């Protein structure tokens, strides 16, 4: 194996290890945040942190669930509705649902 191939393989191994470690840290953080959420289900900050963790690990279903819960407990906050519109349009290719959430977000922007 040539020197460049050894370097490339070493970098790939380090990247995979780093990605795995990051994933494990994020899943641990999710576990802790879920416990916090159970104790205080009306805390939007916990849901936002959970949402960010789900973004990091690309967990689409849980991203949507967090945003819906966030919009339920903070109905005048446009951010979760805007994010839902973006997810439905760009990740799920569901333009009709995206429009519904975008319209809801637009009606809340004046409250920002």
N, C-alpha and C positions, 0 to 999 in steps of 0.2 A: 504494500500500500504506500502510495506516495505521500510526501509531507503535506501537501494541500488537502488530500483526502483525510488524513489523520486529523488535521485542524478542523475541517468541516464536520467530521463525525463527532469530535469532542465538543464543538459548539452546539450541535444538534442535541447531544445528550444533556448538556447544561441547560439548554432552553427547555427541554421536556421536563427535566427535574424541577426547574423554576416554575413552569406552568402547573405541574402537579402540586407543588408546595403552595402556590397561590390559590389553587382550587380548593385544597384542603383547608387553608386558612379561611377562605370565604365561606365554605360550608360550615365550619365551626362558628363563625360569626353569625350565620343564618340561624343556627341552632340556639345561640344565646339570645338573638333578637326575637325569635319566636316565643321563647320563655317570657321575655319582657312584655311582648305583645299580649300574651295570655293574661298577664297581671294588669295590663293597662291598654285595653283594646281601643280606646278613644284617643290615643296619643299619635298624632300624625307624624311626628319625628321618627318614631320607631318604624312606621310603614315606609317612610321615605328611605331610611337606611336599609330596610329589607329589600325594597325595590332596587336600590343601587347594587346590592349584593347579587340579586337575580340577574341584573344587567351584566355584571361581571362574569357570571357563569353561563350566560345565554339561556336562561330558563324562561321561555316565553309564557307558559301557562301561569307561573307564579308572578311574573311581571304584571300580567293583566289582572290577576287576582288582587295584588297589592294596590294597583292603581284604582280599581273599582272600589275597594274598601276605603281608600283614601278619599275618593270623591264622595263616598257616602258620609264619612264623618266630617268632611270639610267641603260641603256642597258649593260654596262660593269661591273656592280655590280653582283657578283654571288649569293649573299645571297638570294634574293627573288626567284631565279630559283631553288636553292637548297631546299628551304622551300616548294616550289610548288611540287617538285619531292617527297619530304617526305609526303606531304599531299595526293597526288594522290596514292602513294604506300600504306601508312599505314592507311589512313582514308577512302579513296574511293576504295581501292583495284583495282586500274586501273594501272596495271604494264606498259602498252604501253605508256600512257601519262607520267607516272613517268620517264620512260627512256628518253623521249624527253626532259623533263625539266632537267634531270640529265646531259644529254649530253651538253645541252646549258650551264649549270652551270660549267661543267668541262672545256668547251672552254673559259670561262671567269676567271677561277681561276688564271691564269697567271697574270691577271691585279691587283690582290690583293696586 
